[in-house]
Amino acid sequence: MKKVGIIGLGQMGRVIAWGMHQLAHPLVLVDLNANSRDECKKLLDSGDLHVWGDSQQDLVECSLVISALPYHQNLNVAKFCIENGIKYCDLGGRVDVSEQINRHAANGTAPVMTDLGLAPGWVNIVAEHLYHRKAADLKGHAPERIDMMVGGLPIDPHNFLKYGCTWSYDGLVNEYRDDCEVLRHKAKSIVEGMEGLKHVDTKIGRLEAFYTSGGMSHTLNVMERRGVRHCSYRTLRYMGHRDIVKFLIRDCQLDDESLVQIFKTTCPPLPDLVIMRVEADDEVIEKITYHCKSFTAMQQCTAFPICSAADLILDDHLCEASTIHGNVLKYRHIPYAPFDTRVQTLFKAATSEAEGNADQP
């Protein structure tokens, strides 16, 4: 069996470990923190079947490595994998780091794919699928517009900001504050975060959508080359959230530390849902995921897509034999049907396990 290495066993890494275990892969699980390793062992019902380590050197015999570390640590792990001919994936989310990794991968021997979480990641793979479906309807012509939207939201929004943060508070502030790249009339534009406000009617009611950074990855460049006129990534929130945050950042000019403290105090983690919506002109794919007993919705929607893509990459089950720049995989290389089958299998397994645990005394 081909070993899969996972480095970083925090909130997302341990769920990735669970997902790869469900997909029947022997694992090498690496984290410097003994408590993180212990929490991961509790999650795996047969943790004794896997190898546990505290150094990336423990990954050297793996066929593929997934980094669930913070983005600023990914380059070091990616270089190690590229130099040792190991396939590599990460959650990404930072354009400059992913670009550095891809430049190194172009001279390597093993496929590398960055930005495989929720956004960027799952939403971009769905956008790729919907683009091709719409282009087929248009007899090969590109759709005018591709819009990607994702929201991690509390099921019961009872606080003032109508939000509960189930991921990184620092990452949340960065995506609100940073500039964003969009495609307008076939030309790339830089826009401020929190602009581009529009209202969207969804299965859970009317939400607001506005530009935030980090979710676009390389989708914009691909859509530009294909002739799509407009392409964007927006965050979904309950109505009114954007104006309050914009007031705090722009009018009050609060620094990052103050903003993080406000979110920590007023928006603690709550039982959550994730809504993902992709539009290609008049066609829409909308998916809603709810938390289960074992995992938050955000954990599921971040971990299960990278597990599914990694499983396909491990077996070279890709759409095209060759890749861009030799070894750099893009969203177009992930075959949608088998990818989606794996994602849904993991969602069902998580729900079944939660129901089984609930029945136990």
Short mmCIF file of the C-alpha atoms (twelve columns), coordinates in Angstrom:
data_MODEL
# 
_entry.id   MODEL 
# 
loop_
_atom_site.group_PDB 
_atom_site.id 
_atom_site.type_symbol 
_atom_site.label_atom_id 
_atom_site.label_alt_id 
_atom_site.label_comp_id 
_atom_site.label_asym_id 
_atom_site.label_seq_id 
_atom_site.Cartn_x 
_atom_site.Cartn_y 
_atom_site.Cartn_z 
_atom_site.pdbx_PDB_model_num 
ATOM 1   C CA . MET A 1   0.000   0.000  0.000   1 
ATOM 2   C CA . LYS A 2   1.152   3.545  -0.733  1 
ATOM 3   C CA . LYS A 3   1.767   5.572  2.400   1 
ATOM 4   C CA . VAL A 4   0.261   9.051  2.734   1 
ATOM 5   C CA . GLY A 5   1.961   11.593 4.996   1 
ATOM 6   C CA . ILE A 6   0.055   14.334 6.793   1 
ATOM 7   C CA . ILE A 7   2.030   17.083 8.486   1 
ATOM 8   C CA . GLY A 8   0.157   19.337 10.896  1 
ATOM 9   C CA . LEU A 9   -2.493  17.628 13.047  1 
ATOM 10  C CA . GLY A 10  -4.470  20.648 14.205  1 
ATOM 11  C CA . GLN A 11  -8.187  21.284 13.715  1 
ATOM 12  C CA . MET A 12  -8.013  20.596 9.963   1 
ATOM 13  C CA . GLY A 13  -5.086  18.170 9.837   1 
ATOM 14  C CA . ARG A 14  -6.650  15.597 12.126  1 
ATOM 15  C CA . VAL A 15  -9.856  15.565 10.023  1 
ATOM 16  C CA . ILE A 16  -7.723  15.116 6.893   1 
ATOM 17  C CA . ALA A 17  -6.095  12.172 8.669   1 
ATOM 18  C CA . TRP A 18  -9.531  10.731 9.435   1 
ATOM 19  C CA . GLY A 19  -10.585 11.190 5.796   1 
ATOM 20  C CA . MET A 20  -7.503  9.509  4.345   1 
ATOM 21  C CA . HIS A 21  -7.970  6.672  6.843   1 
ATOM 22  C CA . GLN A 22  -11.543 6.262  5.588   1 
ATOM 23  C CA . LEU A 23  -10.154 6.043  2.051   1 
ATOM 24  C CA . ALA A 24  -8.025  3.104  3.243   1 
ATOM 25  C CA . HIS A 25  -4.561  4.646  3.170   1 
ATOM 26  C CA . PRO A 26  -1.804  3.806  5.691   1 
ATOM 27  C CA . LEU A 27  -0.640  7.086  7.186   1 
ATOM 28  C CA . VAL A 28  2.480   8.763  8.486   1 
ATOM 29  C CA . LEU A 29  1.223   11.463 10.860  1 
ATOM 30  C CA . VAL A 30  3.625   14.249 11.830  1 
ATOM 31  C CA . ASP A 31  3.298   17.041 14.363  1 
ATOM 32  C CA . LEU A 32  5.780   18.503 16.826  1 
ATOM 33  C CA . ASN A 33  3.016   18.892 19.400  1 
ATOM 34  C CA . ALA A 34  2.380   15.693 21.378  1 
ATOM 35  C CA . ASN A 35  -1.112  16.894 22.338  1 
ATOM 36  C CA . SER A 36  -2.028  17.286 18.667  1 
ATOM 37  C CA . ARG A 37  -0.820  13.751 17.973  1 
ATOM 38  C CA . ASP A 38  -2.855  12.445 20.923  1 
ATOM 39  C CA . GLU A 39  -6.024  14.211 19.769  1 
ATOM 40  C CA . CYS A 40  -5.560  12.715 16.314  1 
ATOM 41  C CA . LYS A 41  -5.086  9.227  17.793  1 
ATOM 42  C CA . LYS A 42  -8.421  9.573  19.596  1 
ATOM 43  C CA . LEU A 43  -10.120 10.352 16.290  1 
ATOM 44  C CA . LEU A 44  -8.703  7.350  14.439  1 
ATOM 45  C CA . ASP A 45  -10.317 4.103  15.571  1 
ATOM 46  C CA . SER A 46  -7.177  2.172  14.598  1 
ATOM 47  C CA . GLY A 47  -4.422  4.672  15.237  1 
ATOM 48  C CA . ASP A 48  -2.008  1.829  15.992  1 
ATOM 49  C CA . LEU A 49  -1.961  0.990  12.270  1 
ATOM 50  C CA . HIS A 50  -0.306  4.307  11.452  1 
ATOM 51  C CA . VAL A 51  3.174   5.775  11.965  1 
ATOM 52  C CA . TRP A 52  3.541   8.797  14.232  1 
ATOM 53  C CA . GLY A 53  6.374   11.303 14.003  1 
ATOM 54  C CA . ASP A 54  7.553   14.790 14.914  1 
ATOM 55  C CA . SER A 55  9.792   15.661 11.940  1 
ATOM 56  C CA . GLN A 56  9.275   16.039 8.204   1 
ATOM 57  C CA . GLN A 57  12.104  13.531 7.767   1 
ATOM 58  C CA . ASP A 58  9.550   10.917 8.864   1 
ATOM 59  C CA . LEU A 59  7.746   11.582 5.559   1 
ATOM 60  C CA . VAL A 60  10.571  10.405 3.318   1 
ATOM 61  C CA . GLU A 61  9.018   7.011  2.476   1 
ATOM 62  C CA . CYS A 62  5.565   8.430  1.677   1 
ATOM 63  C CA . SER A 63  4.119   8.383  -1.832  1 
ATOM 64  C CA . LEU A 64  2.173   11.595 -1.210  1 
ATOM 65  C CA . VAL A 65  2.258   14.256 1.505   1 
ATOM 66  C CA . ILE A 66  -0.533  16.619 2.536   1 
ATOM 67  C CA . SER A 67  0.470   19.758 4.414   1 
ATOM 68  C CA . ALA A 68  -2.129  21.052 6.866   1 
ATOM 69  C CA . LEU A 69  0.322   23.572 8.315   1 
ATOM 70  C CA . PRO A 70  -0.166  27.366 8.230   1 
ATOM 71  C CA . TYR A 71  0.547   28.707 4.737   1 
ATOM 72  C CA . HIS A 72  3.852   30.302 5.747   1 
ATOM 73  C CA . GLN A 73  5.287   26.841 6.563   1 
ATOM 74  C CA . ASN A 74  4.180   25.147 3.353   1 
ATOM 75  C CA . LEU A 75  7.125   26.152 1.177   1 
ATOM 76  C CA . ASN A 76  9.633   24.305 3.342   1 
ATOM 77  C CA . VAL A 77  7.553   21.098 3.304   1 
ATOM 78  C CA . ALA A 78  6.899   21.384 -0.438  1 
ATOM 79  C CA . LYS A 79  10.614  21.767 -1.193  1 
ATOM 80  C CA . PHE A 80  11.342  18.658 0.872   1 
ATOM 81  C CA . CYS A 81  8.747   16.658 -1.091  1 
ATOM 82  C CA . ILE A 82  9.902   17.972 -4.475  1 
ATOM 83  C CA . GLU A 83  13.540  17.170 -3.698  1 
ATOM 84  C CA . ASN A 84  12.583  13.638 -2.622  1 
ATOM 85  C CA . GLY A 85  10.207  12.919 -5.518  1 
ATOM 86  C CA . ILE A 86  7.101   12.816 -3.285  1 
ATOM 87  C CA . LYS A 87  3.702   13.966 -4.542  1 
ATOM 88  C CA . TYR A 88  2.487   16.994 -2.579  1 
ATOM 89  C CA . CYS A 89  -0.799  18.776 -1.742  1 
ATOM 90  C CA . ASP A 90  -1.721  21.607 0.611   1 
ATOM 91  C CA . LEU A 91  -4.646  23.768 1.715   1 
ATOM 92  C CA . GLY A 92  -2.918  26.872 0.330   1 
ATOM 93  C CA . GLY A 93  -4.814  30.147 0.356   1 
ATOM 94  C CA . ARG A 94  -1.822  32.440 -0.130  1 
ATOM 95  C CA . VAL A 95  -1.066  33.275 -3.776  1 
ATOM 96  C CA . ASP A 96  2.618   34.212 -3.394  1 
ATOM 97  C CA . VAL A 97  3.458   31.035 -1.440  1 
ATOM 98  C CA . SER A 98  1.639   28.812 -3.944  1 
ATOM 99  C CA . GLU A 99  3.485   30.500 -6.810  1 
ATOM 100 C CA . GLN A 100 6.846   29.823 -5.141  1 
ATOM 101 C CA . ILE A 101 5.919   26.167 -4.612  1 
ATOM 102 C CA . ASN A 102 4.814   25.786 -8.214  1 
ATOM 103 C CA . ARG A 103 8.065   27.283 -9.515  1 
ATOM 104 C CA . HIS A 104 10.022  24.675 -7.570  1 
ATOM 105 C CA . ALA A 105 7.643   21.899 -8.717  1 
ATOM 106 C CA . ALA A 106 8.242   22.720 -12.383 1 
ATOM 107 C CA . ASN A 107 11.776  21.337 -11.997 1 
ATOM 108 C CA . GLY A 108 10.786  18.296 -9.949  1 
ATOM 109 C CA . THR A 109 9.668   14.797 -10.839 1 
ATOM 110 C CA . ALA A 110 6.417   14.408 -8.845  1 
ATOM 111 C CA . PRO A 111 3.045   16.171 -9.255  1 
ATOM 112 C CA . VAL A 112 2.285   19.036 -6.895  1 
ATOM 113 C CA . MET A 113 -1.070  20.709 -6.212  1 
ATOM 114 C CA . THR A 114 -1.646  23.649 -3.917  1 
ATOM 115 C CA . ASP A 115 -4.864  25.389 -2.771  1 
ATOM 116 C CA . LEU A 116 -7.030  22.346 -2.113  1 
ATOM 117 C CA . GLY A 117 -9.181  23.354 0.844   1 
ATOM 118 C CA . LEU A 118 -12.651 24.859 0.597   1 
ATOM 119 C CA . ALA A 119 -11.919 28.267 -0.933  1 
ATOM 120 C CA . PRO A 120 -9.571  27.975 -2.651  1 
ATOM 121 C CA . GLY A 121 -10.123 24.327 -3.457  1 
ATOM 122 C CA . TRP A 122 -13.540 22.717 -3.564  1 
ATOM 123 C CA . VAL A 123 -15.336 25.800 -4.898  1 
ATOM 124 C CA . ASN A 124 -12.767 26.146 -7.710  1 
ATOM 125 C CA . ILE A 125 -13.167 22.495 -8.719  1 
ATOM 126 C CA . VAL A 126 -16.951 22.975 -8.835  1 
ATOM 127 C CA . ALA A 127 -16.449 26.152 -10.904 1 
ATOM 128 C CA . GLU A 128 -14.310 24.182 -13.360 1 
ATOM 129 C CA . HIS A 129 -17.036 21.559 -13.648 1 
ATOM 130 C CA . LEU A 130 -19.810 24.113 -14.138 1 
ATOM 131 C CA . TYR A 131 -17.757 26.024 -16.716 1 
ATOM 132 C CA . HIS A 132 -17.435 22.911 -18.887 1 
ATOM 133 C CA . ARG A 133 -21.110 22.045 -18.457 1 
ATOM 134 C CA . LYS A 134 -22.181 25.529 -19.515 1 
ATOM 135 C CA . ALA A 135 -19.649 25.702 -22.362 1 
ATOM 136 C CA . ALA A 136 -21.081 22.438 -23.714 1 
ATOM 137 C CA . ASP A 137 -24.556 24.002 -23.725 1 
ATOM 138 C CA . LEU A 138 -23.081 26.981 -25.585 1 
ATOM 139 C CA . LYS A 139 -21.493 24.640 -28.170 1 
ATOM 140 C CA . GLY A 140 -17.940 25.380 -27.061 1 
ATOM 141 C CA . HIS A 141 -18.301 29.086 -26.324 1 
ATOM 142 C CA . ALA A 142 -17.312 30.372 -22.899 1 
ATOM 143 C CA . PRO A 143 -20.002 31.592 -20.526 1 
ATOM 144 C CA . GLU A 144 -20.019 35.336 -19.907 1 
ATOM 145 C CA . ARG A 145 -19.723 35.075 -16.127 1 
ATOM 146 C CA . ILE A 146 -18.313 32.712 -13.491 1 
ATOM 147 C CA . ASP A 147 -19.011 33.698 -9.883  1 
ATOM 148 C CA . MET A 148 -17.814 31.669 -6.882  1 
ATOM 149 C CA . MET A 149 -19.248 32.235 -3.398  1 
ATOM 150 C CA . VAL A 150 -18.651 30.524 -0.056  1 
ATOM 151 C CA . GLY A 151 -19.888 31.234 3.451   1 
ATOM 152 C CA . GLY A 152 -19.117 29.540 6.748   1 
ATOM 153 C CA . LEU A 153 -22.052 30.623 8.912   1 
ATOM 154 C CA . PRO A 154 -23.637 29.878 12.285  1 
ATOM 155 C CA . ILE A 155 -26.879 27.949 11.996  1 
ATOM 156 C CA . ASP A 156 -28.441 30.225 14.625  1 
ATOM 157 C CA . PRO A 157 -27.032 33.750 14.080  1 
ATOM 158 C CA . HIS A 158 -27.969 35.291 17.435  1 
ATOM 159 C CA . ASN A 159 -25.014 37.691 17.950  1 
ATOM 160 C CA . PHE A 160 -24.678 41.253 16.631  1 
ATOM 161 C CA . LEU A 161 -22.382 40.334 13.734  1 
ATOM 162 C CA . LYS A 162 -24.458 37.230 12.908  1 
ATOM 163 C CA . TYR A 163 -21.285 35.188 12.707  1 
ATOM 164 C CA . GLY A 164 -19.307 32.466 14.474  1 
ATOM 165 C CA . CYS A 165 -15.702 31.821 13.470  1 
ATOM 166 C CA . THR A 166 -14.848 28.128 13.099  1 
ATOM 167 C CA . TRP A 167 -11.448 28.656 11.497  1 
ATOM 168 C CA . SER A 168 -8.613  31.215 11.836  1 
ATOM 169 C CA . TYR A 169 -9.413  34.654 13.267  1 
ATOM 170 C CA . ASP A 170 -6.220  36.013 11.716  1 
ATOM 171 C CA . GLY A 171 -7.167  34.526 8.359   1 
ATOM 172 C CA . LEU A 172 -10.640 36.051 8.626   1 
ATOM 173 C CA . VAL A 173 -9.244  39.551 9.171   1 
ATOM 174 C CA . ASN A 174 -6.745  39.134 6.324   1 
ATOM 175 C CA . GLU A 175 -9.379  38.094 3.816   1 
ATOM 176 C CA . TYR A 176 -11.547 41.094 4.703   1 
ATOM 177 C CA . ARG A 177 -8.676  43.583 4.617   1 
ATOM 178 C CA . ASP A 178 -6.601  42.431 1.643   1 
ATOM 179 C CA . ASP A 179 -7.162  43.514 -1.952  1 
ATOM 180 C CA . CYS A 180 -8.754  41.048 -4.369  1 
ATOM 181 C CA . GLU A 181 -8.256  40.268 -8.044  1 
ATOM 182 C CA . VAL A 182 -11.321 39.972 -10.269 1 
ATOM 183 C CA . LEU A 183 -12.009 39.702 -13.990 1 
ATOM 184 C CA . ARG A 184 -14.141 42.499 -15.443 1 
ATOM 185 C CA . HIS A 185 -14.878 42.777 -19.165 1 
ATOM 186 C CA . LYS A 186 -12.029 40.332 -19.871 1 
ATOM 187 C CA . ALA A 187 -9.518  42.485 -17.960 1 
ATOM 188 C CA . LYS A 188 -7.980  41.792 -14.563 1 
ATOM 189 C CA . SER A 189 -8.740  44.374 -11.893 1 
ATOM 190 C CA . ILE A 190 -7.626  44.875 -8.300  1 
ATOM 191 C CA . VAL A 191 -10.511 45.745 -5.981  1 
ATOM 192 C CA . GLU A 192 -10.682 46.389 -2.271  1 
ATOM 193 C CA . GLY A 193 -11.863 43.646 0.029   1 
ATOM 194 C CA . MET A 194 -15.503 43.974 1.131   1 
ATOM 195 C CA . GLU A 195 -16.520 45.775 -2.071  1 
ATOM 196 C CA . GLY A 196 -18.734 44.296 -4.816  1 
ATOM 197 C CA . LEU A 197 -21.694 43.886 -2.458  1 
ATOM 198 C CA . LYS A 198 -24.698 42.071 -3.876  1 
ATOM 199 C CA . HIS A 199 -27.639 40.137 -2.450  1 
ATOM 200 C CA . VAL A 200 -28.184 36.486 -3.303  1 
ATOM 201 C CA . ASP A 201 -31.294 34.374 -2.762  1 
ATOM 202 C CA . THR A 202 -30.218 30.931 -1.538  1 
ATOM 203 C CA . LYS A 203 -31.798 27.819 -0.063  1 
ATOM 204 C CA . ILE A 204 -31.234 29.266 3.420   1 
ATOM 205 C CA . GLY A 205 -32.644 32.695 2.560   1 
ATOM 206 C CA . ARG A 206 -31.283 35.983 1.297   1 
ATOM 207 C CA . LEU A 207 -27.562 36.492 1.970   1 
ATOM 208 C CA . GLU A 208 -25.086 39.217 1.115   1 
ATOM 209 C CA . ALA A 209 -21.985 38.513 -0.969  1 
ATOM 210 C CA . PHE A 210 -18.861 40.678 -1.209  1 
ATOM 211 C CA . TYR A 211 -15.289 40.377 -2.430  1 
ATOM 212 C CA . THR A 212 -12.706 38.845 -0.111  1 
ATOM 213 C CA . SER A 213 -9.180  37.672 -0.845  1 
ATOM 214 C CA . GLY A 214 -7.779  34.167 -1.008  1 
ATOM 215 C CA . GLY A 215 -10.522 32.193 -2.728  1 
ATOM 216 C CA . MET A 216 -9.691  32.781 -6.379  1 
ATOM 217 C CA . SER A 217 -6.329  30.946 -6.695  1 
ATOM 218 C CA . HIS A 218 -5.465  30.343 -10.379 1 
ATOM 219 C CA . THR A 219 -9.105  30.081 -11.528 1 
ATOM 220 C CA . LEU A 220 -9.067  33.717 -12.679 1 
ATOM 221 C CA . ASN A 221 -6.114  33.202 -15.048 1 
ATOM 222 C CA . VAL A 222 -7.674  30.076 -16.528 1 
ATOM 223 C CA . MET A 223 -11.053 31.739 -17.071 1 
ATOM 224 C CA . GLU A 224 -9.386  34.782 -18.627 1 
ATOM 225 C CA . ARG A 225 -7.564  32.580 -21.163 1 
ATOM 226 C CA . ARG A 226 -10.844 30.851 -22.014 1 
ATOM 227 C CA . GLY A 227 -12.605 34.126 -22.827 1 
ATOM 228 C CA . VAL A 228 -14.859 34.458 -19.785 1 
ATOM 229 C CA . ARG A 229 -15.747 38.154 -19.434 1 
ATOM 230 C CA . HIS A 230 -16.388 38.326 -15.676 1 
ATOM 231 C CA . CYS A 231 -15.047 36.126 -12.868 1 
ATOM 232 C CA . SER A 232 -15.000 36.729 -9.116  1 
ATOM 233 C CA . TYR A 233 -14.879 35.187 -5.674  1 
ATOM 234 C CA . ARG A 234 -17.125 36.487 -2.884  1 
ATOM 235 C CA . THR A 235 -17.801 35.576 0.724   1 
ATOM 236 C CA . LEU A 236 -21.398 34.928 1.802   1 
ATOM 237 C CA . ARG A 237 -22.704 36.356 5.072   1 
ATOM 238 C CA . TYR A 238 -26.019 37.067 6.753   1 
ATOM 239 C CA . MET A 239 -27.461 40.474 5.880   1 
ATOM 240 C CA . GLY A 240 -25.784 43.456 7.535   1 
ATOM 241 C CA . HIS A 241 -22.494 41.800 8.478   1 
ATOM 242 C CA . ARG A 242 -20.430 43.472 5.753   1 
ATOM 243 C CA . ASP A 243 -21.349 47.047 6.702   1 
ATOM 244 C CA . ILE A 244 -20.392 46.549 10.371  1 
ATOM 245 C CA . VAL A 245 -17.009 44.996 9.530   1 
ATOM 246 C CA . LYS A 246 -16.327 47.626 6.889   1 
ATOM 247 C CA . PHE A 247 -17.052 50.325 9.491   1 
ATOM 248 C CA . LEU A 248 -14.591 48.763 11.937  1 
ATOM 249 C CA . ILE A 249 -11.818 48.395 9.344   1 
ATOM 250 C CA . ARG A 250 -12.247 51.494 7.173   1 
ATOM 251 C CA . ASP A 251 -13.887 54.124 9.383   1 
ATOM 252 C CA . CYS A 252 -12.461 53.125 12.776  1 
ATOM 253 C CA . GLN A 253 -9.123  52.093 11.215  1 
ATOM 254 C CA . LEU A 254 -8.636  49.355 13.796  1 
ATOM 255 C CA . ASP A 255 -5.431  47.332 13.603  1 
ATOM 256 C CA . ASP A 256 -5.412  43.569 13.068  1 
ATOM 257 C CA . GLU A 257 -4.906  42.743 16.738  1 
ATOM 258 C CA . SER A 258 -7.952  44.795 17.762  1 
ATOM 259 C CA . LEU A 259 -10.097 43.254 15.031  1 
ATOM 260 C CA . VAL A 260 -9.065  39.723 16.008  1 
ATOM 261 C CA . GLN A 261 -9.966  40.459 19.628  1 
ATOM 262 C CA . ILE A 262 -13.389 41.790 18.606  1 
ATOM 263 C CA . PHE A 263 -14.125 38.663 16.573  1 
ATOM 264 C CA . LYS A 264 -12.887 36.367 19.338  1 
ATOM 265 C CA . THR A 265 -15.082 38.125 21.895  1 
ATOM 266 C CA . THR A 266 -18.243 38.585 19.847  1 
ATOM 267 C CA . CYS A 267 -18.106 35.711 17.306  1 
ATOM 268 C CA . PRO A 268 -17.017 32.523 19.111  1 
ATOM 269 C CA . PRO A 269 -17.402 29.172 17.317  1 
ATOM 270 C CA . LEU A 270 -21.049 28.121 17.023  1 
ATOM 271 C CA . PRO A 271 -22.800 25.092 15.449  1 
ATOM 272 C CA . ASP A 272 -22.183 25.866 11.809  1 
ATOM 273 C CA . LEU A 273 -23.096 25.359 8.195   1 
ATOM 274 C CA . VAL A 274 -21.152 25.979 5.009   1 
ATOM 275 C CA . ILE A 275 -22.864 27.218 1.882   1 
ATOM 276 C CA . MET A 276 -21.056 27.048 -1.455  1 
ATOM 277 C CA . ARG A 277 -22.552 28.568 -4.568  1 
ATOM 278 C CA . VAL A 278 -21.143 28.729 -8.102  1 
ATOM 279 C CA . GLU A 279 -22.869 30.537 -10.966 1 
ATOM 280 C CA . ALA A 280 -22.101 30.238 -14.672 1 
ATOM 281 C CA . ASP A 281 -24.447 32.749 -16.297 1 
ATOM 282 C CA . ASP A 282 -27.906 31.388 -15.449 1 
ATOM 283 C CA . GLU A 283 -26.747 27.958 -14.204 1 
ATOM 284 C CA . VAL A 284 -26.188 27.484 -10.484 1 
ATOM 285 C CA . ILE A 285 -24.695 24.776 -8.261  1 
ATOM 286 C CA . GLU A 286 -25.420 25.326 -4.580  1 
ATOM 287 C CA . LYS A 287 -24.318 22.981 -1.803  1 
ATOM 288 C CA . ILE A 288 -25.065 23.283 1.919   1 
ATOM 289 C CA . THR A 289 -23.249 21.270 4.598   1 
ATOM 290 C CA . TYR A 290 -24.164 21.167 8.296   1 
ATOM 291 C CA . HIS A 291 -21.996 20.294 11.265  1 
ATOM 292 C CA . CYS A 292 -22.221 16.751 12.611  1 
ATOM 293 C CA . LYS A 293 -21.396 15.323 16.020  1 
ATOM 294 C CA . SER A 294 -17.752 14.673 15.161  1 
ATOM 295 C CA . PHE A 295 -16.839 17.616 12.915  1 
ATOM 296 C CA . THR A 296 -17.809 21.190 12.176  1 
ATOM 297 C CA . ALA A 297 -19.148 21.949 8.711   1 
ATOM 298 C CA . MET A 298 -15.987 23.974 8.057   1 
ATOM 299 C CA . GLN A 299 -13.760 21.019 8.982   1 
ATOM 300 C CA . GLN A 300 -15.673 18.706 6.646   1 
ATOM 301 C CA . CYS A 301 -15.716 21.150 3.737   1 
ATOM 302 C CA . THR A 302 -12.006 21.902 4.086   1 
ATOM 303 C CA . ALA A 303 -10.682 18.396 4.758   1 
ATOM 304 C CA . PHE A 304 -12.826 16.174 2.536   1 
ATOM 305 C CA . PRO A 305 -12.016 17.930 -0.774  1 
ATOM 306 C CA . ILE A 306 -8.242  17.710 -0.237  1 
ATOM 307 C CA . CYS A 307 -8.587  14.040 0.781   1 
ATOM 308 C CA . SER A 308 -10.562 13.315 -2.381  1 
ATOM 309 C CA . ALA A 309 -8.162  15.138 -4.681  1 
ATOM 310 C CA . ALA A 310 -5.139  13.567 -2.978  1 
ATOM 311 C CA . ASP A 311 -6.626  10.095 -3.468  1 
ATOM 312 C CA . LEU A 312 -6.953  10.753 -7.206  1 
ATOM 313 C CA . ILE A 313 -3.464  12.267 -7.476  1 
ATOM 314 C CA . LEU A 314 -1.955  9.346  -5.590  1 
ATOM 315 C CA . ASP A 315 -3.245  6.932  -8.245  1 
ATOM 316 C CA . ASP A 316 -2.554  9.310  -11.183 1 
ATOM 317 C CA . HIS A 317 -6.305  9.403  -11.851 1 
ATOM 318 C CA . LEU A 318 -6.222  12.771 -13.626 1 
ATOM 319 C CA . CYS A 319 -8.033  14.339 -16.575 1 
ATOM 320 C CA . GLU A 320 -4.924  14.826 -18.698 1 
ATOM 321 C CA . ALA A 321 -1.674  12.932 -19.009 1 
ATOM 322 C CA . SER A 322 0.433   16.078 -19.026 1 
ATOM 323 C CA . THR A 323 0.297   19.004 -16.626 1 
ATOM 324 C CA . ILE A 324 0.999   22.703 -16.869 1 
ATOM 325 C CA . HIS A 325 4.762   23.304 -16.444 1 
ATOM 326 C CA . GLY A 326 5.431   19.586 -16.151 1 
ATOM 327 C CA . ASN A 327 4.372   18.764 -12.590 1 
ATOM 328 C CA . VAL A 328 2.055   21.573 -11.486 1 
ATOM 329 C CA . LEU A 329 -1.509  20.349 -11.250 1 
ATOM 330 C CA . LYS A 330 -4.460  22.702 -11.715 1 
ATOM 331 C CA . TYR A 331 -8.154  22.324 -10.979 1 
ATOM 332 C CA . ARG A 332 -8.807  21.216 -14.559 1 
ATOM 333 C CA . HIS A 333 -6.756  18.071 -13.929 1 
ATOM 334 C CA . ILE A 334 -9.143  16.782 -11.225 1 
ATOM 335 C CA . PRO A 335 -11.884 14.596 -12.796 1 
ATOM 336 C CA . TYR A 336 -15.111 15.871 -11.283 1 
ATOM 337 C CA . ALA A 337 -17.256 12.722 -11.099 1 
ATOM 338 C CA . PRO A 338 -14.781 10.518 -9.156  1 
ATOM 339 C CA . PHE A 339 -13.778 13.530 -7.048  1 
ATOM 340 C CA . ASP A 340 -17.384 14.251 -6.093  1 
ATOM 341 C CA . THR A 341 -18.032 10.563 -5.373  1 
ATOM 342 C CA . ARG A 342 -15.164 10.529 -2.875  1 
ATOM 343 C CA . VAL A 343 -16.313 13.765 -1.233  1 
ATOM 344 C CA . GLN A 344 -19.840 12.438 -0.782  1 
ATOM 345 C CA . THR A 345 -18.508 9.126  0.556   1 
ATOM 346 C CA . LEU A 346 -16.631 11.009 3.280   1 
ATOM 347 C CA . PHE A 347 -19.659 13.132 4.163   1 
ATOM 348 C CA . LYS A 348 -21.758 9.974  4.543   1 
ATOM 349 C CA . ALA A 349 -19.070 8.281  6.640   1 
ATOM 350 C CA . ALA A 350 -18.871 11.300 8.956   1 
ATOM 351 C CA . THR A 351 -22.637 11.347 9.401   1 
ATOM 352 C CA . SER A 352 -22.820 7.592  9.955   1 
ATOM 353 C CA . GLU A 353 -20.022 7.678  12.518  1 
ATOM 354 C CA . ALA A 354 -21.697 10.534 14.374  1 
ATOM 355 C CA . GLU A 355 -25.005 8.648  14.451  1 
ATOM 356 C CA . GLY A 356 -23.219 5.515  15.657  1 
ATOM 357 C CA . ASN A 357 -21.516 7.421  18.454  1 
ATOM 358 C CA . ALA A 358 -24.826 8.972  19.486  1 
ATOM 359 C CA . ASP A 359 -26.318 5.479  19.935  1 
ATOM 360 C CA . GLN A 360 -23.566 4.361  22.277  1 
ATOM 361 C CA . PRO A 361 -24.186 4.595  26.045  1 
# 
